[in-house]
Amino acid sequence: MRVTHPRLLVLALAVFAIGCSSSTEPVQSNVDAARRRWLSLDSQTYTFDLEMATSWTPRSGFYHVSVNNGQVASAFDPSGKPAPGFSTTIERIWEQILAARSNQMLNSVQFDFRGIPVESDMGPWPVDGGVHFSVRNFNPR
């Protein structure tokens, strides 16, 4: 009986851990490790959805963005209308994260297993300089 009890405990913990994991959940907030994973993807062509909020504007709703060779090829606002001039890519979000960290203005960030910054918050919100990005549905092509 004592021999099987530890084994059952280990099995139960393993099943619990598997049940709690998901490829879409943020797994960590280590900027350097996530940056290495993002760069190793070498993804220049992809689609994703992006919601933004700033000190001046509420959450935007999700834009659908297509990136080709590192540049925005098309973007559609939350209502499905084209968003000309939209230029935010995952790499541009990364640039802002790294700059905010360098300036000690990175409030919080969460990455998925590929190094995609799924939630990032930076800047001084009390003095109208804050920005928040939410990324979902990243799909490399």
N, C-alpha and C positions, 0 to 999 in steps of 0.2 A: 504494500500500500504506500509506503513512504517513497519507494522508487518511482512509482507512476505519478505521484502528486507533483513533483517538480517538472516532470515532462508535460503534464497537462497544463501547468502554469505557463511554461514556455510556449506550448502550442496555442493557448488562449491569447497570449500576448502577441504572437506572430499573426494570428487571424485578426486581432484588433488593429494592429499596425497596417496590415494590408487593407482592411476596410476603411481606414482613415486616410489613406493616401489617394491622391488624384493627380493626374498629369496637368490639371488646370489650376490647382491650388498654388498660391504662393508658397514656396518652400523655405525661403530664407531672405535675410536682408543684408547679407554680406556683399557690399558693392564690388570689391575687387574680384571675388570668385564669380559673381554674376557677370561682370564685364568680360572675364576670360571666356565664359560660356557663350555669351553673345558674339564675341569676336570669332570664336571657333565655328559658329554657324556659317559665317561668311555669307550671310543672307542679304542680297541686294534687291531681290524681287519677291514681294510678298503683299498680302493684304492684312488689314487689321481694322478694328473699331476703336475709336478714341473719344473719350469724354473729357472735357476740360472745365475747370473752374478757376477763377482768379479772385483777388480781393475786390475787383470791380464788377465781376459778372458771376451769376449763379452757374450751376452745372449746365453744360451746353446740351446734353443729350449726346448720343453716340453718332459720330461721323464715321462713314465707311471710307477707308482710304486704300488705294492701290498704289504700290511703290514699284517702279521699274528702274533697274540699275541705280538704286540709291536715291532716286528723285520721285516726288509725287507725280504719278501719271494721271490720277483722277481722285476726286474726293466728292462725297455726297453728304449733305447736312442731314440731321436727324429726320427731316421730312422727306428725304430722298432727292432733294434738288441739288444740282451741281454746286460745288463750292469753289469757284475759281480763285486762284491765288493761295489756296491752302498748301502749306509747305511742311507741315510737321510729319516727320518720319520717326521710327524707333531710334535711329542714330541721333537725330536732333534732340529727342528726349534724353538720351544718354548724355549728350553734350551738356545739357542743362543740369542733369544730376551731378556730373563730375564738377562743373563750375560751382554749383551750390555747395557741394561737399568741400571744395577748395576754399570757399568763402565762409565756411561754417554756417551755411544757410540750408542745409539738407535736413528737413524736419523728420521725414520718415520715407522709407521706400521698401517695397516688397517685390521680389522677382519670382518668376516661375522657374522650372527646371532648366529652361533654355537660356536664361538670362534676360528674358523679356521683363521690363519694369512694368508690372501689372498695376501697381499703385505707387505713385510718387507725389510727395508733397514737399515743397521748398519755398524759401523766401519768407520775408517778414510780413505775415498777415496783418498785424496790428497797424502797420504803417503803409498799407495798400500795396505790398509787393509780393504777396503770396500767389502761388500757382499750384494746382493739383491736376495730375493726369491719371486717368484710368484707362487701361488698355485691355481689350478682350479680343477673342477670336483671331489671334495671330495665325496666319496660314502661309508658310513659305511655299514658293512655287519653283 
